[in-house]
Amino acid sequence: MSALQKAMDLLQTIPENRLESVCTFMQFIKFQEDRQQTLENKPGKTSAFGIAHKYANPALISLEKEAFADAMVEKHAID
């Protein structure tokens, strides 16, 4: 008996009020599969850092180490 036939037989035994949960779970699995295929077929980087990398200015990287501290001093400075 195939997995599809087993699943269909099992679905016929589940009460009607529980089928919505089963359907939601199946949609979730389908979404994960579609997302995985999209990521595998998409060339290049997909993380936020990978996407923004082309906008990086190497000359400013050294300033980033102190940027937060400098901003906090400026924001909370007492005149």
PyMOL Python script that loads the backbone (N, CA, C, O; Angstrom):
from pymol import cmd

cmd.read_pdbstr("""\
ATOM      1  N   MET A   1       0.847  -1.178   0.000  1.00  0.00           N
ATOM      2  CA  MET A   1       0.000   0.000   0.000  1.00  0.00           C
ATOM      3  C   MET A   1       0.893   1.242   0.000  1.00  0.00           C
ATOM      4  O   MET A   1       1.835   1.330   0.787  1.00  0.00           O
ATOM      5  N   SER A   2       0.601   2.191  -0.873  1.00  0.00           N
ATOM      6  CA  SER A   2       1.418   3.396  -0.988  1.00  0.00           C
ATOM      7  C   SER A   2       1.169   4.340   0.190  1.00  0.00           C
ATOM      8  O   SER A   2       0.163   4.232   0.890  1.00  0.00           O
ATOM      9  N   ALA A   3       2.093   5.251   0.388  1.00  0.00           N
ATOM     10  CA  ALA A   3       1.955   6.232   1.463  1.00  0.00           C
ATOM     11  C   ALA A   3       0.722   7.105   1.241  1.00  0.00           C
ATOM     12  O   ALA A   3       0.039   7.473   2.197  1.00  0.00           O
ATOM     13  N   LEU A   4       0.435   7.438  -0.022  1.00  0.00           N
ATOM     14  CA  LEU A   4      -0.745   8.244  -0.326  1.00  0.00           C
ATOM     15  C   LEU A   4      -2.019   7.497   0.058  1.00  0.00           C
ATOM     16  O   LEU A   4      -2.928   8.083   0.646  1.00  0.00           O
ATOM     17  N   GLN A   5      -2.090   6.228  -0.266  1.00  0.00           N
ATOM     18  CA  GLN A   5      -3.275   5.429   0.074  1.00  0.00           C
ATOM     19  C   GLN A   5      -3.423   5.299   1.590  1.00  0.00           C
ATOM     20  O   GLN A   5      -4.532   5.382   2.118  1.00  0.00           O
ATOM     21  N   LYS A   6      -2.306   5.096   2.288  1.00  0.00           N
ATOM     22  CA  LYS A   6      -2.343   5.016   3.752  1.00  0.00           C
ATOM     23  C   LYS A   6      -2.861   6.323   4.349  1.00  0.00           C
ATOM     24  O   LYS A   6      -3.687   6.314   5.262  1.00  0.00           O
ATOM     25  N   ALA A   7      -2.369   7.446   3.826  1.00  0.00           N
ATOM     26  CA  ALA A   7      -2.800   8.753   4.325  1.00  0.00           C
ATOM     27  C   ALA A   7      -4.290   8.975   4.068  1.00  0.00           C
ATOM     28  O   ALA A   7      -5.005   9.472   4.938  1.00  0.00           O
ATOM     29  N   MET A   8      -4.754   8.611   2.886  1.00  0.00           N
ATOM     30  CA  MET A   8      -6.168   8.786   2.553  1.00  0.00           C
ATOM     31  C   MET A   8      -7.042   7.909   3.442  1.00  0.00           C
ATOM     32  O   MET A   8      -8.098   8.351   3.896  1.00  0.00           O
ATOM     33  N   ASP A   9      -6.623   6.686   3.693  1.00  0.00           N
ATOM     34  CA  ASP A   9      -7.379   5.800   4.576  1.00  0.00           C
ATOM     35  C   ASP A   9      -7.439   6.358   5.996  1.00  0.00           C
ATOM     36  O   ASP A   9      -8.481   6.311   6.650  1.00  0.00           O
ATOM     37  N   LEU A  10      -6.331   6.876   6.452  1.00  0.00           N
ATOM     38  CA  LEU A  10      -6.278   7.459   7.789  1.00  0.00           C
ATOM     39  C   LEU A  10      -7.154   8.710   7.881  1.00  0.00           C
ATOM     40  O   LEU A  10      -7.854   8.907   8.874  1.00  0.00           O
ATOM     41  N   LEU A  11      -7.114   9.545   6.860  1.00  0.00           N
ATOM     42  CA  LEU A  11      -7.949  10.754   6.850  1.00  0.00           C
ATOM     43  C   LEU A  11      -9.433  10.433   6.941  1.00  0.00           C
ATOM     44  O   LEU A  11     -10.202  11.199   7.521  1.00  0.00           O
ATOM     45  N   GLN A  12      -9.830   9.329   6.382  1.00  0.00           N
ATOM     46  CA  GLN A  12     -11.241   8.945   6.425  1.00  0.00           C
ATOM     47  C   GLN A  12     -11.688   8.549   7.825  1.00  0.00           C
ATOM     48  O   GLN A  12     -12.886   8.532   8.108  1.00  0.00           O
ATOM     49  N   THR A  13     -10.745   8.232   8.700  1.00  0.00           N
ATOM     50  CA  THR A  13     -11.096   7.835  10.061  1.00  0.00           C
ATOM     51  C   THR A  13     -11.076   8.997  11.050  1.00  0.00           C
ATOM     52  O   THR A  13     -11.541   8.857  12.181  1.00  0.00           O
ATOM     53  N   ILE A  14     -10.544  10.140  10.633  1.00  0.00           N
ATOM     54  CA  ILE A  14     -10.430  11.292  11.524  1.00  0.00           C
ATOM     55  C   ILE A  14     -11.770  12.032  11.568  1.00  0.00           C
ATOM     56  O   ILE A  14     -12.396  12.247  10.530  1.00  0.00           O
ATOM     57  N   PRO A  15     -12.209  12.420  12.772  1.00  0.00           N
ATOM     58  CA  PRO A  15     -13.462  13.172  12.872  1.00  0.00           C
ATOM     59  C   PRO A  15     -13.389  14.495  12.100  1.00  0.00           C
ATOM     60  O   PRO A  15     -12.325  15.103  11.983  1.00  0.00           O
ATOM     61  N   GLU A  16     -14.507  14.914  11.594  1.00  0.00           N
ATOM     62  CA  GLU A  16     -14.600  16.130  10.762  1.00  0.00           C
ATOM     63  C   GLU A  16     -14.022  17.360  11.475  1.00  0.00           C
ATOM     64  O   GLU A  16     -13.340  18.177  10.858  1.00  0.00           O
ATOM     65  N   ASN A  17     -14.297  17.483  12.766  1.00  0.00           N
ATOM     66  CA  ASN A  17     -13.829  18.667  13.494  1.00  0.00           C
ATOM     67  C   ASN A  17     -12.305  18.683  13.684  1.00  0.00           C
ATOM     68  O   ASN A  17     -11.760  19.721  14.058  1.00  0.00           O
ATOM     69  N   ARG A  18     -11.614  17.589  13.444  1.00  0.00           N
ATOM     70  CA  ARG A  18     -10.146  17.529  13.549  1.00  0.00           C
ATOM     71  C   ARG A  18      -9.450  17.680  12.200  1.00  0.00           C
ATOM     72  O   ARG A  18      -8.236  17.874  12.148  1.00  0.00           O
ATOM     73  N   LEU A  19     -10.192  17.595  11.134  1.00  0.00           N
ATOM     74  CA  LEU A  19      -9.583  17.666   9.800  1.00  0.00           C
ATOM     75  C   LEU A  19      -8.978  19.040   9.502  1.00  0.00           C
ATOM     76  O   LEU A  19      -8.028  19.139   8.726  1.00  0.00           O
ATOM     77  N   GLU A  20      -9.513  20.089  10.104  1.00  0.00           N
ATOM     78  CA  GLU A  20      -8.946  21.427   9.891  1.00  0.00           C
ATOM     79  C   GLU A  20      -7.510  21.488  10.387  1.00  0.00           C
ATOM     80  O   GLU A  20      -6.658  22.096   9.739  1.00  0.00           O
ATOM     81  N   SER A  21      -7.234  20.872  11.516  1.00  0.00           N
ATOM     82  CA  SER A  21      -5.867  20.840  12.048  1.00  0.00           C
ATOM     83  C   SER A  21      -4.941  20.062  11.121  1.00  0.00           C
ATOM     84  O   SER A  21      -3.803  20.466  10.883  1.00  0.00           O
ATOM     85  N   VAL A  22      -5.431  18.956  10.608  1.00  0.00           N
ATOM     86  CA  VAL A  22      -4.636  18.148   9.678  1.00  0.00           C
ATOM     87  C   VAL A  22      -4.344  18.948   8.414  1.00  0.00           C
ATOM     88  O   VAL A  22      -3.224  18.935   7.904  1.00  0.00           O
ATOM     89  N   CYS A  23      -5.352  19.635   7.918  1.00  0.00           N
ATOM     90  CA  CYS A  23      -5.186  20.441   6.703  1.00  0.00           C
ATOM     91  C   CYS A  23      -4.171  21.565   6.921  1.00  0.00           C
ATOM     92  O   CYS A  23      -3.336  21.827   6.056  1.00  0.00           O
ATOM     93  N   THR A  24      -4.246  22.217   8.063  1.00  0.00           N
ATOM     94  CA  THR A  24      -3.290  23.284   8.393  1.00  0.00           C
ATOM     95  C   THR A  24      -1.868  22.738   8.450  1.00  0.00           C
ATOM     96  O   THR A  24      -0.936  23.367   7.947  1.00  0.00           O
ATOM     97  N   PHE A  25      -1.703  21.574   9.059  1.00  0.00           N
ATOM     98  CA  PHE A  25      -0.382  20.950   9.131  1.00  0.00           C
ATOM     99  C   PHE A  25       0.143  20.614   7.744  1.00  0.00           C
ATOM    100  O   PHE A  25       1.321  20.825   7.457  1.00  0.00           O
ATOM    101  N   MET A  26      -0.717  20.097   6.892  1.00  0.00           N
ATOM    102  CA  MET A  26      -0.298  19.747   5.531  1.00  0.00           C
ATOM    103  C   MET A  26       0.096  21.001   4.741  1.00  0.00           C
ATOM    104  O   MET A  26       1.044  20.969   3.956  1.00  0.00           O
ATOM    105  N   GLN A  27      -0.626  22.095   4.948  1.00  0.00           N
ATOM    106  CA  GLN A  27      -0.275  23.350   4.286  1.00  0.00           C
ATOM    107  C   GLN A  27       1.080  23.849   4.768  1.00  0.00           C
ATOM    108  O   GLN A  27       1.867  24.376   3.981  1.00  0.00           O
ATOM    109  N   PHE A  28       1.353  23.684   6.062  1.00  0.00           N
ATOM    110  CA  PHE A  28       2.640  24.091   6.620  1.00  0.00           C
ATOM    111  C   PHE A  28       3.783  23.306   5.981  1.00  0.00           C
ATOM    112  O   PHE A  28       4.804  23.880   5.604  1.00  0.00           O
ATOM    113  N   ILE A  29       3.607  22.000   5.864  1.00  0.00           N
ATOM    114  CA  ILE A  29       4.633  21.161   5.240  1.00  0.00           C
ATOM    115  C   ILE A  29       4.841  21.575   3.781  1.00  0.00           C
ATOM    116  O   ILE A  29       5.978  21.650   3.315  1.00  0.00           O
ATOM    117  N   LYS A  30       3.757  21.841   3.064  1.00  0.00           N
ATOM    118  CA  LYS A  30       3.851  22.276   1.667  1.00  0.00           C
ATOM    119  C   LYS A  30       4.593  23.607   1.573  1.00  0.00           C
ATOM    120  O   LYS A  30       5.428  23.790   0.688  1.00  0.00           O
ATOM    121  N   PHE A  31       4.290  24.539   2.483  1.00  0.00           N
ATOM    122  CA  PHE A  31       4.974  25.833   2.507  1.00  0.00           C
ATOM    123  C   PHE A  31       6.471  25.651   2.721  1.00  0.00           C
ATOM    124  O   PHE A  31       7.280  26.278   2.037  1.00  0.00           O
ATOM    125  N   GLN A  32       6.841  24.787   3.676  1.00  0.00           N
ATOM    126  CA  GLN A  32       8.263  24.537   3.927  1.00  0.00           C
ATOM    127  C   GLN A  32       8.948  23.963   2.693  1.00  0.00           C
ATOM    128  O   GLN A  32      10.065  24.360   2.361  1.00  0.00           O
ATOM    129  N   GLU A  33       8.294  23.044   2.022  1.00  0.00           N
ATOM    130  CA  GLU A  33       8.866  22.429   0.820  1.00  0.00           C
ATOM    131  C   GLU A  33       9.051  23.466  -0.284  1.00  0.00           C
ATOM    132  O   GLU A  33      10.098  23.512  -0.929  1.00  0.00           O
ATOM    133  N   ASP A  34       8.037  24.293  -0.497  1.00  0.00           N
ATOM    134  CA  ASP A  34       8.128  25.348  -1.518  1.00  0.00           C
ATOM    135  C   ASP A  34       9.241  26.333  -1.194  1.00  0.00           C
ATOM    136  O   ASP A  34       9.983  26.754  -2.081  1.00  0.00           O
ATOM    137  N   ARG A  35       9.355  26.700   0.081  1.00  0.00           N
ATOM    138  CA  ARG A  35      10.387  27.653   0.507  1.00  0.00           C
ATOM    139  C   ARG A  35      11.775  27.061   0.296  1.00  0.00           C
ATOM    140  O   ARG A  35      12.683  27.745  -0.175  1.00  0.00           O
ATOM    141  N   GLN A  36      11.934  25.800   0.642  1.00  0.00           N
ATOM    142  CA  GLN A  36      13.224  25.130   0.465  1.00  0.00           C
ATOM    143  C   GLN A  36      13.619  25.090  -1.008  1.00  0.00           C
ATOM    144  O   GLN A  36      14.775  25.345  -1.347  1.00  0.00           O
ATOM    145  N   GLN A  37      12.676  24.777  -1.875  1.00  0.00           N
ATOM    146  CA  GLN A  37      12.966  24.735  -3.306  1.00  0.00           C
ATOM    147  C   GLN A  37      13.322  26.123  -3.824  1.00  0.00           C
ATOM    148  O   GLN A  37      14.208  26.259  -4.668  1.00  0.00           O
ATOM    149  N   THR A  38      12.643  27.149  -3.329  1.00  0.00           N
ATOM    150  CA  THR A  38      12.942  28.518  -3.748  1.00  0.00           C
ATOM    151  C   THR A  38      14.358  28.900  -3.341  1.00  0.00           C
ATOM    152  O   THR A  38      15.094  29.485  -4.135  1.00  0.00           O
ATOM    153  N   LEU A  39      14.745  28.575  -2.111  1.00  0.00           N
ATOM    154  CA  LEU A  39      16.085  28.903  -1.636  1.00  0.00           C
ATOM    155  C   LEU A  39      17.159  28.146  -2.401  1.00  0.00           C
ATOM    156  O   LEU A  39      18.231  28.689  -2.665  1.00  0.00           O
ATOM    157  N   GLU A  40      16.882  26.897  -2.759  1.00  0.00           N
ATOM    158  CA  GLU A  40      17.857  26.106  -3.498  1.00  0.00           C
ATOM    159  C   GLU A  40      18.030  26.627  -4.922  1.00  0.00           C
ATOM    160  O   GLU A  40      19.118  26.522  -5.488  1.00  0.00           O
ATOM    161  N   ASN A  41      16.985  27.181  -5.499  1.00  0.00           N
ATOM    162  CA  ASN A  41      17.038  27.657  -6.878  1.00  0.00           C
ATOM    163  C   ASN A  41      17.443  29.118  -6.995  1.00  0.00           C
ATOM    164  O   ASN A  41      17.643  29.622  -8.100  1.00  0.00           O
ATOM    165  N   LYS A  42      17.566  29.805  -5.854  1.00  0.00           N
ATOM    166  CA  LYS A  42      17.878  31.233  -5.875  1.00  0.00           C
ATOM    167  C   LYS A  42      19.390  31.430  -5.789  1.00  0.00           C
ATOM    168  O   LYS A  42      20.013  31.032  -4.805  1.00  0.00           O
ATOM    169  N   PRO A  43      19.973  32.034  -6.803  1.00  0.00           N
ATOM    170  CA  PRO A  43      21.423  32.257  -6.745  1.00  0.00           C
ATOM    171  C   PRO A  43      21.772  33.413  -5.814  1.00  0.00           C
ATOM    172  O   PRO A  43      20.945  34.290  -5.566  1.00  0.00           O
ATOM    173  N   GLY A  44      22.979  33.409  -5.310  1.00  0.00           N
ATOM    174  CA  GLY A  44      23.457  34.512  -4.489  1.00  0.00           C
ATOM    175  C   GLY A  44      23.121  34.337  -3.020  1.00  0.00           C
ATOM    176  O   GLY A  44      22.621  33.297  -2.591  1.00  0.00           O
ATOM    177  N   LYS A  45      23.407  35.378  -2.269  1.00  0.00           N
ATOM    178  CA  LYS A  45      23.200  35.334  -0.831  1.00  0.00           C
ATOM    179  C   LYS A  45      21.753  35.696  -0.508  1.00  0.00           C
ATOM    180  O   LYS A  45      21.132  36.501  -1.203  1.00  0.00           O
ATOM    181  N   THR A  46      21.224  35.091   0.557  1.00  0.00           N
ATOM    182  CA  THR A  46      19.840  35.343   0.927  1.00  0.00           C
ATOM    183  C   THR A  46      19.703  35.958   2.308  1.00  0.00           C
ATOM    184  O   THR A  46      18.595  36.328   2.698  1.00  0.00           O
ATOM    185  N   SER A  47      20.790  36.082   3.066  1.00  0.00           N
ATOM    186  CA  SER A  47      20.686  36.690   4.386  1.00  0.00           C
ATOM    187  C   SER A  47      20.676  38.212   4.248  1.00  0.00           C
ATOM    188  O   SER A  47      21.056  38.754   3.210  1.00  0.00           O
ATOM    189  N   ALA A  48      20.243  38.882   5.292  1.00  0.00           N
ATOM    190  CA  ALA A  48      20.195  40.341   5.271  1.00  0.00           C
ATOM    191  C   ALA A  48      21.602  40.917   5.074  1.00  0.00           C
ATOM    192  O   ALA A  48      21.779  41.900   4.354  1.00  0.00           O
ATOM    193  N   PHE A  49      22.587  40.307   5.710  1.00  0.00           N
ATOM    194  CA  PHE A  49      23.951  40.796   5.555  1.00  0.00           C
ATOM    195  C   PHE A  49      24.452  40.587   4.126  1.00  0.00           C
ATOM    196  O   PHE A  49      25.163  41.434   3.585  1.00  0.00           O
ATOM    197  N   GLY A  50      24.088  39.478   3.526  1.00  0.00           N
ATOM    198  CA  GLY A  50      24.501  39.202   2.158  1.00  0.00           C
ATOM    199  C   GLY A  50      23.868  40.160   1.161  1.00  0.00           C
ATOM    200  O   GLY A  50      24.513  40.596   0.208  1.00  0.00           O
ATOM    201  N   ILE A  51      22.608  40.480   1.389  1.00  0.00           N
ATOM    202  CA  ILE A  51      21.899  41.392   0.491  1.00  0.00           C
ATOM    203  C   ILE A  51      22.450  42.811   0.612  1.00  0.00           C
ATOM    204  O   ILE A  51      22.622  43.496  -0.396  1.00  0.00           O
ATOM    205  N   ALA A  52      22.727  43.254   1.836  1.00  0.00           N
ATOM    206  CA  ALA A  52      23.186  44.625   2.072  1.00  0.00           C
ATOM    207  C   ALA A  52      24.682  44.804   1.812  1.00  0.00           C
ATOM    208  O   ALA A  52      25.180  45.930   1.812  1.00  0.00           O
ATOM    209  N   HIS A  53      25.389  43.722   1.595  1.00  0.00           N
ATOM    210  CA  HIS A  53      26.843  43.792   1.421  1.00  0.00           C
ATOM    211  C   HIS A  53      27.255  44.734   0.291  1.00  0.00           C
ATOM    212  O   HIS A  53      28.282  45.405   0.393  1.00  0.00           O
ATOM    213  N   LYS A  54      26.483  44.790  -0.764  1.00  0.00           N
ATOM    214  CA  LYS A  54      26.859  45.641  -1.897  1.00  0.00           C
ATOM    215  C   LYS A  54      26.817  47.126  -1.561  1.00  0.00           C
ATOM    216  O   LYS A  54      27.386  47.942  -2.286  1.00  0.00           O
ATOM    217  N   TYR A  55      26.135  47.491  -0.445  1.00  0.00           N
ATOM    218  CA  TYR A  55      26.048  48.896  -0.057  1.00  0.00           C
ATOM    219  C   TYR A  55      27.108  49.280   0.969  1.00  0.00           C
ATOM    220  O   TYR A  55      27.176  50.440   1.375  1.00  0.00           O
ATOM    221  N   ALA A  56      27.923  48.340   1.390  1.00  0.00           N
ATOM    222  CA  ALA A  56      28.926  48.602   2.419  1.00  0.00           C
ATOM    223  C   ALA A  56      29.998  49.557   1.902  1.00  0.00           C
ATOM    224  O   ALA A  56      30.410  49.496   0.744  1.00  0.00           O
ATOM    225  N   ASN A  57      30.431  50.435   2.793  1.00  0.00           N
ATOM    226  CA  ASN A  57      31.502  51.363   2.474  1.00  0.00           C
ATOM    227  C   ASN A  57      32.703  50.973   3.331  1.00  0.00           C
ATOM    228  O   ASN A  57      32.714  51.257   4.529  1.00  0.00           O
ATOM    229  N   PRO A  58      33.710  50.331   2.747  1.00  0.00           N
ATOM    230  CA  PRO A  58      34.855  49.860   3.533  1.00  0.00           C
ATOM    231  C   PRO A  58      35.548  50.965   4.317  1.00  0.00           C
ATOM    232  O   PRO A  58      36.145  50.694   5.359  1.00  0.00           O
ATOM    233  N   ALA A  59      35.483  52.191   3.843  1.00  0.00           N
ATOM    234  CA  ALA A  59      36.142  53.292   4.538  1.00  0.00           C
ATOM    235  C   ALA A  59      35.466  53.615   5.870  1.00  0.00           C
ATOM    236  O   ALA A  59      36.093  54.202   6.752  1.00  0.00           O
ATOM    237  N   LEU A  60      34.202  53.240   6.026  1.00  0.00           N
ATOM    238  CA  LEU A  60      33.468  53.563   7.249  1.00  0.00           C
ATOM    239  C   LEU A  60      33.452  52.419   8.261  1.00  0.00           C
ATOM    240  O   LEU A  60      32.972  52.601   9.380  1.00  0.00           O
ATOM    241  N   ILE A  61      33.955  51.273   7.903  1.00  0.00           N
ATOM    242  CA  ILE A  61      33.897  50.114   8.792  1.00  0.00           C
ATOM    243  C   ILE A  61      34.632  50.380  10.099  1.00  0.00           C
ATOM    244  O   ILE A  61      34.163  49.957  11.156  1.00  0.00           O
ATOM    245  N   SER A  62      35.749  51.054  10.058  1.00  0.00           N
ATOM    246  CA  SER A  62      36.505  51.326  11.285  1.00  0.00           C
ATOM    247  C   SER A  62      35.714  52.232  12.231  1.00  0.00           C
ATOM    248  O   SER A  62      35.907  52.163  13.445  1.00  0.00           O
ATOM    249  N   LEU A  63      34.841  53.066  11.708  1.00  0.00           N
ATOM    250  CA  LEU A  63      34.038  53.957  12.546  1.00  0.00           C
ATOM    251  C   LEU A  63      32.876  53.232  13.230  1.00  0.00           C
ATOM    252  O   LEU A  63      32.342  53.727  14.223  1.00  0.00           O
ATOM    253  N   GLU A  64      32.484  52.082  12.720  1.00  0.00           N
ATOM    254  CA  GLU A  64      31.339  51.356  13.270  1.00  0.00           C
ATOM    255  C   GLU A  64      31.592  50.845  14.687  1.00  0.00           C
ATOM    256  O   GLU A  64      30.650  50.713  15.468  1.00  0.00           O
ATOM    257  N   LYS A  65      32.825  50.561  15.026  1.00  0.00           N
ATOM    258  CA  LYS A  65      33.126  50.011  16.347  1.00  0.00           C
ATOM    259  C   LYS A  65      32.715  50.961  17.463  1.00  0.00           C
ATOM    260  O   LYS A  65      32.258  50.514  18.514  1.00  0.00           O
ATOM    261  N   GLU A  66      32.867  52.236  17.257  1.00  0.00           N
ATOM    262  CA  GLU A  66      32.540  53.236  18.279  1.00  0.00           C
ATOM    263  C   GLU A  66      31.245  53.984  17.987  1.00  0.00           C
ATOM    264  O   GLU A  66      30.879  54.883  18.745  1.00  0.00           O
ATOM    265  N   ALA A  67      30.559  53.646  16.933  1.00  0.00           N
ATOM    266  CA  ALA A  67      29.378  54.401  16.514  1.00  0.00           C
ATOM    267  C   ALA A  67      28.281  54.397  17.574  1.00  0.00           C
ATOM    268  O   ALA A  67      27.713  55.451  17.862  1.00  0.00           O
ATOM    269  N   PHE A  68      27.969  53.259  18.156  1.00  0.00           N
ATOM    270  CA  PHE A  68      26.898  53.184  19.146  1.00  0.00           C
ATOM    271  C   PHE A  68      27.257  53.992  20.394  1.00  0.00           C
ATOM    272  O   PHE A  68      26.443  54.768  20.895  1.00  0.00           O
ATOM    273  N   ALA A  69      28.465  53.806  20.883  1.00  0.00           N
ATOM    274  CA  ALA A  69      28.892  54.546  22.075  1.00  0.00           C
ATOM    275  C   ALA A  69      28.866  56.044  21.816  1.00  0.00           C
ATOM    276  O   ALA A  69      28.414  56.812  22.666  1.00  0.00           O
ATOM    277  N   ASP A  70      29.342  56.466  20.658  1.00  0.00           N
ATOM    278  CA  ASP A  70      29.330  57.891  20.319  1.00  0.00           C
ATOM    279  C   ASP A  70      27.898  58.429  20.235  1.00  0.00           C
ATOM    280  O   ASP A  70      27.627  59.543  20.684  1.00  0.00           O
ATOM    281  N   ALA A  71      27.003  57.661  19.674  1.00  0.00           N
ATOM    282  CA  ALA A  71      25.609  58.088  19.555  1.00  0.00           C
ATOM    283  C   ALA A  71      24.959  58.218  20.927  1.00  0.00           C
ATOM    284  O   ALA A  71      24.172  59.138  21.149  1.00  0.00           O
ATOM    285  N   MET A  72      25.274  57.314  21.848  1.00  0.00           N
ATOM    286  CA  MET A  72      24.705  57.377  23.195  1.00  0.00           C
ATOM    287  C   MET A  72      25.246  58.584  23.960  1.00  0.00           C
ATOM    288  O   MET A  72      24.503  59.239  24.692  1.00  0.00           O
ATOM    289  N   VAL A  73      26.537  58.881  23.795  1.00  0.00           N
ATOM    290  CA  VAL A  73      27.118  60.051  24.447  1.00  0.00           C
ATOM    291  C   VAL A  73      26.447  61.315  23.913  1.00  0.00           C
ATOM    292  O   VAL A  73      26.098  62.210  24.682  1.00  0.00           O
ATOM    293  N   GLU A  74      26.271  61.383  22.615  1.00  0.00           N
ATOM    294  CA  GLU A  74      25.649  62.565  22.007  1.00  0.00           C
ATOM    295  C   GLU A  74      24.187  62.692  22.437  1.00  0.00           C
ATOM    296  O   GLU A  74      23.723  63.795  22.729  1.00  0.00           O
ATOM    297  N   LYS A  75      23.473  61.597  22.476  1.00  0.00           N
ATOM    298  CA  LYS A  75      22.042  61.625  22.830  1.00  0.00           C
ATOM    299  C   LYS A  75      21.841  62.027  24.280  1.00  0.00           C
ATOM    300  O   LYS A  75      20.938  62.807  24.584  1.00  0.00           O
ATOM    301  N   HIS A  76      22.658  61.515  25.170  1.00  0.00           N
ATOM    302  CA  HIS A  76      22.445  61.719  26.595  1.00  0.00           C
ATOM    303  C   HIS A  76      23.376  62.767  27.196  1.00  0.00           C
ATOM    304  O   HIS A  76      23.497  62.853  28.418  1.00  0.00           O
ATOM    305  N   ALA A  77      24.019  63.545  26.375  1.00  0.00           N
ATOM    306  CA  ALA A  77      24.932  64.569  26.875  1.00  0.00           C
ATOM    307  C   ALA A  77      24.142  65.643  27.622  1.00  0.00           C
ATOM    308  O   ALA A  77      23.070  66.068  27.193  1.00  0.00           O
ATOM    309  N   ILE A  78      24.697  66.058  28.733  1.00  0.00           N
ATOM    310  CA  ILE A  78      24.065  67.118  29.510  1.00  0.00           C
ATOM    311  C   ILE A  78      24.743  68.427  29.148  1.00  0.00           C
ATOM    312  O   ILE A  78      25.961  68.574  29.245  1.00  0.00           O
ATOM    313  N   ASP A  79      23.916  69.371  28.729  1.00  0.00           N
ATOM    314  CA  ASP A  79      24.464  70.675  28.330  1.00  0.00           C
ATOM    315  C   ASP A  79      24.638  71.596  29.504  1.00  0.00           C
ATOM    316  O   ASP A  79      25.088  72.730  29.337  1.00  0.00           O
TER     317      ASP A  79
END
""", "prot")
cmd.dss("prot")
cmd.show_as("cartoon", "prot")
cmd.util.cbc("prot")
cmd.orient("prot")
